[in-house]
Amino acid sequence: VVHELVSQWDEEKGVERAFQTTEGRRRDFLSHLAFGRLLNGQRQPLPHSLVFSSQEILDEAERYCQSKRISNQADLLAEDVKATPLLSQIGNDSYAFAHLTIQEYLAATVLSKHNGCAKYFCRAYFDPTLSELETLPMTLVMAARDKNLFKVLAGLSESLDFKKLRLQARSLRYGSVPENLLIGLAEVLRQMVTREDLEYGYLAAIVKSFRGASSQAAETIAKAVADELNNDAAVYRSYAVRILGFLENETATRLLQGALKDSDGSVRVEAALFICVNDNGSAVESLIEELKSEESELKEEVIYALWQIGTERAIEGLKKALEDKDKFIRKLSLEALSSLTGAAAVPILIDHLEDSDAWVRRIVVTELGELGGENVLDALMKATDDPDSYVAEESLEWLGHFPSKRVVDFLLGFLDNHSGKIIGPAAEALGRAKDITAIPKLYELLEKYKSDDTKKKPLSYLLGGWIKGYVRVRAAAALVQLGDERGKPVLLEALSRGETGERKYAAYALKKFGAGEMTPLLRQAFKDARDDDEQVALANVLLSLEVNDLEPIVQAMNSIVDSRRGYHDSRLTGAINVLGRTGGKAAVQGLTKALENSNPGAQIAAIVALGTIAAEAEFAVEGLLKKLKGFNVVSEEAARVLASMNNSILARGLFLCLQSDWKYVRRKAAESIAYYTSDEATEAELCSLAEDDRAPRVKSVAAEALLQIQRRRWSQAYSILEATI
């Protein structure tokens, strides 16, 4: 490709170029330019390395000619290479290589033959951007006989996200690598199947780095992993299937066929899923057959697999699953069908408004509401009479999202024909429908549901007296939404003296009036809140008004996190989300505590919240490292958040982890910290671990990390000295 772009392309297009330099010279200089922009000198932001001006091309041409002792050709060379299709003009005096891969390849051709290959390789390896480009993997193939390079590579520290392993795996795409490297990589992948401390969050990224390997390398890798398909433990066979599936090559897919006959249903489902994804669906029938199982967990895996495959036959299987006696399987199948078929799923969803289980009917209403369209209105209107109050209320709330005269007329009629708690969401739906003709009816509700003395009579209040305040505040909220401020005094009264539910709805409605007079009232209501649900709601309203003093909010949310240890409900999730919005060291500490909750749902919510916090995230690194172990979605989320942190934050966080009480955390931090920093404080802490840590493995890892830091510091000092000279 490079050859054609340098010489043949113009000939085929019939374009005449008055080139004054040779083809070999142009290509050699372009390689010099690619190397210089990516790898030579002081590291620039990537856009600056990829885009350059005419003057920068000329400067590089002069340096090139000087290094080659060529006189009076820099101007000619600069003009000639700009005329080749290898460079593209992408703006006013802005040039770039026609494709990033070409620049990476040309830079690798120079690096692989450079006297300082190992030095430049190391410098690029420790750059978080350059290490993810393809220049270094290409170089490993081009410099396969450079024993010094591979010796240096072996001594480099590994990053948290396995940059060194992934870099070596990517080199398999570009040609033959030393046999010992290939065998070593295959063995590393095989060992991942049975690793007790497997960090599943990184597994997919690692295995996908092996994709595109040459046929011989791909077969070696796949066969090594396939050895574990005979493991006595079903869980390890399942891991092996997943790794083979991630490889996505012909050898791996062929080896997965045998796993379709595995004695364990989960292994069979896993194998069928990957075979279907990789070869266009030949194993869907195997998955549908598994729906006959009596194991709910296995059928759940089948539904997720069919959902992911999404072919016509898979959709037929999902429809069949709607007949299952397990309500969760029916619910999951409806969600999958709605996701895959969109509006075509509406008739099926409507049929299941008659489902025997209220939980399934709630999901139907939610899916219908999200799909929208005129044809769902009748179904939502019908569902407002559902015997389950949650189904009815959600139907009313969704109707408010489809404003039309028909919806408004229905809601007004609903208010005339119903009574009790259900009036509240119907009134608020009228406000959401944005039709001012509803104002008289809403004001009528305010008068009809005036507060009385039931609050002074606890029994009367508990037996239904609370409904008046509940309806009144939601009607007032609807009036405010429609621009009628007669609802405002009712909301203010509810905020100061109302019950829990009333204050929550009042707060949401009053935030429309912004900060100023609202902030002190909302702060007081937050202080007086009587339960976790109300505190979370008021905290969100205060944050939307951008209040300054966040300490009371953080303290209250941390208290909720502490009190709901072992649970996962809306109150806990709400508190975790608020902490993610507030940020700060105290919030990070609270979220780190939430990571210790025994419920995976709470752990994931805490990890997602931590991902929204940047400046103080170093204090969360320890908690995230603890969650890397395990074959589950929690590990994936922890890895994702760690990957979002920049190197300086990770360096500070890993330094704190060197002092952790958990030996796994200390070991993991010691293994990877040398990639992110080589400062003296880190060296001193590693010395302490290498000498005194109570865990032998931590001691040995710390000792190796010390060597890595010393090598890196020497390399940096040498580069500075060289640049100075």
N, C-alpha and C positions, 0 to 999 in steps of 0.2 A: 504494500500500500504506500509506504513512504517513497519507495523507488518510483512508483507511477506518478505520485504527486510532485516529485522533484523534476522528473524528466519527461514522461510519456503523456501526461494529461494534456498539456498544451498542444502536442502534436495531434492527438485524437480530436481535439476541439477545433483544430485548424487555426489556432491563434499563433501569430508570429511574435516571438520575444527576442529582443536583441540582447540576450544574455552575454555578459562579458567575462563571466567566470565559469569554471568547469562544474559539471554536475557533482563530482566528488567533493569539490571545495564547498559548494552550496550546502550539500548534505552535512558535511563535517562541521560547518559553521552553525547550521541549525541545531545540531546535536549540542554544540558548545552553548548556544543560546538557551536551549531547553534546560541543560544542566545548571547553567548560571542562574537562571530565574528561580529554579526550584531548590537547589541544594547548595549553591556556593555563596559565601559571604554571610552577612547578617540576615537573620530570618525576617522576612517581611510578611505582612498579612497576605493570605492566599490570593485575594483578588489582585494585589500588586504583583504577585509572582506570575499570574496568568495573563495579565493585560499590560502592554508596554507601548511606549511612544516611539516615533521615528528616531528621536535623539537617543533613547535608551538602546535601540537596535544598533545605531551607529557607535555608541560607546562600547557595546559588546564586540562589535566588529573590529574596532581599534585594538581592544584587548586581545582578541583572537589573533589578529595579524601580527601583533607584537610578539605573542607567544610562539607563533610559527615563523617569525622573522620574515614576514612578507611586507614589502614596502608599497605604499601608494595604491592599495586595493581596498581599504576599509569602506570608502564611499561606494565603490562599485559593488562590493559584496552586500552591503546593507540594502542597496536598491534592488539587486538581483533577487535576494531572498524574499523581499516584500512582493515581488512579482510572481512568486511560486504559489500554487494553491495550498501549500502547506501552512502558510500564514493567511489569516483573514483579517480584513479591515473591519472592525466592529463599531467604529465611531470616528469622530473627528480626530485624526492623528492617534488612533488607538488600534493596536494590533494584538492578535492572539493566535495560538496554534489552532488549526482547523478542528481539532478534537483533543480533549484532554489526554486521551490514551496515547496519542501520537507524541505529545510532549513528555508524558511519563516514560514511554518507550525510548525516545531519543536520549533523555536524561540517564536512563539505565544503561544505555550503550556506552556512555562516557564514564559513568560511575564504576561499571564493572571492570574497566581497564585502567582506572585511575590508580596512581601510586598510593594515594591516601584513601583507597576504597573503604577500608574498615572504619577510618576516622569519620568520613562523611556519612557512612551508613549509620554509625552510632548517633551522630548528631541528628539525623533525620528520624531515627527510631524514637528518640525522646521528644520529638515534636508531635503533639496529639493529632495534628492534621496530616502531616507528611507520612506518618506511620500507617495511616489508613489508605493512602494512595497506592497505586500499583507499581511504582518505581522500585521499591525495595524488594517485593516478591520477584519481579522480573530480574533484578540484579542477582538474586540468589541462583537463578538458573544460568545467567550469562557468565557468572563468576564461580561456577560449580567447582573449578579446580583450585580456587584460592583458599587453601587450608587455613590461612590466617583469619580470613573473614569468618569462616564457620567456627573457628576457635573463639573469636571475639563474640560472635552471636550467642554461643553457648553460655558465656559469662554475663550476658545482659540480664538485668532484672526483668521480671514479668510484671505486667500491669494488672490491676484488678479485673479488667475485662479481657485478659489473655491476648494482648496485642501480639506478643512474640509467637505464640502458638498459631494464631490466626494468620499472621504474616507468612509463616513457613508453610501453612496449609495452602494459602493462595498461590504460592510459587509452583504448586503442582500443575497449574493451568498452563504454564508457559514452556514446558519441556522437561527433560530429564534432570532430576536432582540426584545428589549422591545417594546411593542405595541405603546407607545407614540412616540418612535423614527420613527417607520414605518409610522404612521399617519402624523407625522410632515414632513417627507420626501415627502410623497404623496402630501401634501398641498403645499410645496415649489415648486414642479414641476408643479402643477396646476396653481399656481399664476404666474409662468413664462409666461403663455399664454397671460396674460393681463397686464404684467408689462410695464409701459410707458418707463422705462429706460432699457429695455431688452438689454443685451449685447450678441448679437447673436453669436459673435465669439467664445464664450465659451459654447454655448447651446449644440452643438453636443457632446462635451467631457463630459458635465454634464449628459446628458441623457444616453449616452453609458455606464456610470458608473452603471446604473441601470440594464444593461443587465445581464442575468444569475441569476436573483433573483429567489428565490424559488417560486413555482407556486402560493401560497397564496399571497406572497408579490407582485409578478408581477401583479396579478389581481387587488389588491388594488391600486397599482400605476396607472395602465392603466385606470381603471374606474374613478379615480379622474381627470385625464387629459381629458377623454372622455366627462365629464360633459360640457366642453367648446365647444363641437361640436354643442351645441344648442345656442351658443352665437349669439346675433343679428348681430354682426359685422363680415363680411366675413373674414377680415384680421385676427381676433383672431381664427376663425375656421380653417384657414389655418395654423396658428402657432400650434394649437392643433393637426392637422393632421401630421405636421412635427415631433412633439415630439413623437407621437404614432409610427410613422414610424421608428424613431431612436431607439425606445425600442426593436423592432425586437422580440417580443414574440407572442405566439398564441392569447392571449387575445387582444393585441393591434391590430393585423391584423384583427381579427374578428370584432372589433369595427370600424375599418376603412371602412368596407364594406358599412356601412350606409352612409359614406361621399361620396360614388360614386353617390348618388342621390342629393347631395347638389345643391342649386339653383345657386351657383357661379361656373363658369367654372374653375377658378384657383384652387379652393378647390377640385373639382372633379379630375383634372389632378394630383394634389399633392397626393391625396389618391390613385389613380390608380398606380402612380409610386411606392409608397412604398409597395402596395399590390403585385405588380409584382416582385419587388426585394425580398420580404420576402416569397412569396409562388410560385415562379417559373413561373410567367407570366399569371395568370388567368385574369388579367384586361387589357391586351394589347388592346383588342378590344374596350374597353371604350376609350382608348387614341386615337386610330385611328379614332373613330367616331368624336372626338373633332376637327379633321382636317377640318371638314366641316364648322367650325365656320367662321364668318366674322371678328373676332377680331384677328389682327396680333399678338398681345402680347400673347394671349392664345395659338395660334398655335406655337409660338416660344417656349413656355413652353413645349408643346407636343413634339416638335422635340428634345429638350434637354432630356426629359424623355425617349423617345424611344432610343436615343443615349446611355443613361446610362444603359438601360435594355439590348440592344444588341442581343436579340434572333432573330431567323429567321423571326418570325412574325413581330417583331419590325422593322427589315430591310425592309420587304415588305411595312410597313407603311411609312418608309422614302422614298422609291422609289415612292410611291403614292404622297408624298408631293412635288416631283419634278415637278408635273403638276400645282402647285399653281401659281396664277397670281402675288403673292407678290415676288419680286426678293430676298428679304432677306430670306424668307422661303426656296426658291430654293437654295440659297447660303449655308445656314446652313445645309440643308439636304445633299448637296454634301459633305460638310466637314465631316458630321457624317458618311456617307457611306464610304468615303475614309478611315476614322479612323477605322471603324469596319471591313471592308472587304479587305482592302489593295489592292493588285494587281487586285482582282476581280472587283474593282470599275473602272478600267481604261476604259473599253468600255463605261460605263455610263458617265464618265467625258468627253470622246472624243465627245460623242453625244452633250454635252452641250457647246462645243466650238462654236456651232451655236446659243447659247442662244441670245435672243434679247437684253439683258442688258450687257453692257461692264463690270460692276462690277462683275457679275457672271462669265463672261469669264476669268477675272483676277484670280478669285479664282480657276477656273479649271486649269489654267496654273500652279499656285502655287502647287496645289495638285498633278498634273502630275509630276512636277519637283521633289517634295519630295518623290513620290513613285519610280521614276526612272525606269530603265529597258529598254531594246531595243525597246519594243513595244510602248513607249511613244515618241520616237524620231520623228516619222512621224507627230504626232499630234503637237509637239512643233514647228517643221519646218513649218507646215501649219499655225500655229498661228502667225508666224513672219510677215504675211501679213494682220493681223487683222487691221480693220480701226481705232481701238482705239490704240493710240501710246503706252500707258502704257502696254497693253496686248502684243503688238509686242516686246517692249523692254524687258519685263520680260521673254518672250519666248527665246529671244536671250541670255539673261544672264544665263538661266537654261541650254541651249545647251552647254555653256562653261563648265558646271559641268560634262559633259559626254564625255570626250576626246576620240576621235577615228578619223581615217582617214575620215570616212564618214561625221562626224560633221565638221571637218576642211574644207573639200571640199565644203560642203554646205555653210559655212560662207564665204569662199573666193568667191564663186559664188554670194552670197548675196551682197558682197561689189561691185561686178561688175555690178549688176543689180538694185541697189538702190542708192539713193542720199539723202542728207539732214541730219537731226539730227539723224535718225535711224542708220546711219553709225557708230556713236560713240559706242553704246553698242555692235554692231557686232564686231568692232575692239577689244574691251576689252575682249569679249568672246573668241576670238582667243588667246589672251594672257593667259587666264585661261585654255584653252585646252592644253597648254604646248607642242605645236608642232612647232619646229623651222623652218619648211618649210613655215610658215606664215610670217617670218621676212621680206622678200622682199616686200610683199604686204603691210605690215604695214609701212615700210619705204617709200614706194610709196605714201601712204596717207599723211605722214608728209610733203612731198614735194608738193603734190597737194593742201593741205589745209594750206599753209603758211599764216601767218597773214598778213593783208594789212592795209590800212588806214581807214577801216570802223569805227574804234573806235572814230576817229576824226569827224565822221559824225553821230551824234546820231540817226537820222531817218533811215539811211541805216542800222545801227547796229541793231536797234530794229526790222526792217523788215526782218532780216535774216542774217545779217552780223556776228552775234554772233555764228552762227553754225560752222564757220570755226575753231574758237578757241576751241569750245566744242569737235569737232571731233578730232582735232589735239592733244589735251591733252589726250584723251582716247586712241588714237593710240600710243602715247608716253608711256602711262602707260602699254599698252600691250607689247611693246618692252622691257621695263624694266623687266616685269614679265618673259619674255623669255630669260633674261640675256644679252640683247643688250643695252649697255649704251648710244647709240645714242639718246635714248629717254630722257635721264637725263637732258640735257640742255633745252629741251623744257619744261620739268616739272618745272625746276628751274625758267625759265622765267615766266611761268604761275603763279608760287607761288608768285613772286614778283610784277608782273604787270598785271596778268590776271584778268578776271572777276570772279564773285562769284562762279559759277559752276566749272569753270576751276581750281580755287585754291583748291577747295574741292577735286577734283579727283587727282590733282597733289600731294596734301599732303598725301593722302592715298597711292599713289604709291611710294613716296619718303621715307616713313618710312622704306622701305626695306633696305635702306642704314644706318639705325641705328642712334644713337645719334652722337655727335661730330659736324661735319659741318652742319648737318641738323637742330639741335636744335635752333641755333640763327635765322636761316631763317624762321623756322616754328613759332617761337615766334613773329617775326616781322609780319608775315602773319596773325597770330592770332590777333595781335594788330590792324592791318589794315582791318580786316574783316568787311564787309559791311552789313551783315544780320545775323540773329540768326542761320539759318541753317548752314552757313559757320563757325560761331564761335563754334558751337557744334561739327562739324566734325573735325575742327583743334584741339579742346580741347581733343578729343578722341585720335588723333594721338600723341599729346604731352604726354598724360598719358601713351600711349603704349611705349614711349621712356623713361619712368620713370624720367621725369624732377623733379627737386627739388622745385623750386619756384611755389607753387600752388595758391598763393593768387590772382594773376590776373585772373586765370581760375575760381576760386570760385566766385569772384566778378562779372565776366561776366555772369556766369550761374545764380547767384542770381538775376541779373538784368533781365534776360530772364524770370525767374519764376515770378518776380513782374509784368513785362509788359504783361504777357499772362494770367493774372488772369481771370478766367471764361472760359478759352479755354482748349481744350485737343487736341494737334496735335503733329506731330513728333518733332517739335522744342522744345516744352515744355517737352515732354517725354525725349528727348535727353539730355536737360539741367539737368533734375532730375537725370538721370542715371549717368551723369558725376559727379554730387555732391556726389552720392553714392560711386563712385570710389575714389574721392579725400579724403573724410572724413574730420575731424576737426570740431571744434565748429561752425565756420562760415557756413560750409556746412550743418551741422545739423540744424542750425537756418533757413537756406534757405529751407530745406526740410520740416521743421515744418510749414513754411509759405505756402508751396505747399499743405499741408494737408487741408488748408482752401479754396482751389480752389473749385468752385461750381461743377466741373465735376468729377464724381466718378472715371473715368479713370485716371485722374491726381492724385487723392488721392491715388489710389492703387499703381501707379508708385512711388509716394513719400514714401509710407509705405514699399514697396519692397526695395527701395534704403536705407532707414533707417535700414532695416534688415541686410545690408552688413556692417554697421558701428558698432563697439563695444565700443571702449574706450570713445567716447563722447556721447553715446546714452542716457545718463541720461538727457540731455537737450531736448530730443525728447519725453520723457515720457508724458508730458502734452498734446502735440498734439495727441499722440496715444490714450490717455485716452478719449479725446474728440470724437474719432472715434469709440469707443467701442459701443456706443449707436446706435441702429438701426438694422433692420432685413435685412442685405445685405452683399455682399462680402467684402465691405470695412471694416466692423466690424470684419470679419473673418481674414483678413490680419493684422489688428491692433493687434488682440489677438495673432496671430502667431508670430509677431515680438516681442511683449512683453514677450512671453514665451521663446524666444531665448536669452533674457538678463539674466545675472546671478544675484544673490540676492544682491550683493553689489551695482551694477549699479542701480537696481530697488530701493534700499533703498535711494540712493542719488537722483534719479529722483523723487521719491514720496515725498521726503523732499521738493524739489523745488515746487512740485505741491500743497503743503499745503499753499503756498502763491499765488496761482492762482486767477485770477479775476472770474473764472467760479466756481460757487458753486458746480456743479456736480463734477468737478475735485477735489476740496477741500474735498468734502465728500468721494469720491472714494479713495483718497489718505489716508485720516484719517481712513477709514474702514480697509485698508489693510497694512498700513505701519508697524504696530506692528508685523506682521509676519516676516518682513525683518530686523528690527533693534529695539533696545531698548536703544539707546544712549541718553545722556542727552540733546543734541540739539533738537532731535525729541520730547522729553518729554516737553521741554520748548515751542516749537512751538505749540504742541497740547494743552498745558495749555492756550496759548493765544487764540486759536480758541474756546476752551471750555468756555472761559470767555467773549470774545468780538465779535465773528463772527456774522455777520448780518443775517445769515440764521439759524433758530432754529434747523433744522435737522443736519446741520454741527456741531453745538454746542453739541448736544447730542451724535453724533457719536464720536466726539473728546474726550468727557468725558469718553465714554466707552473704547476708544483706550488707554487712560491714565491708566485705570485699567488693561488692557491687558498687557501693557508694564511693569507695576509694578509687576504683577504676573510672567511674564516671567523673569524679572530681579531677583526676589526672587528665582525662580526655578534654574536659572543659578548659583546664589551665593551659594545655598544649595548644588548643585552638586560639585562645586569647593571645598567647605568646606569638603564634604564627601570624595572626592578624596584625599584631603590633610591628613585627619585623617587616 
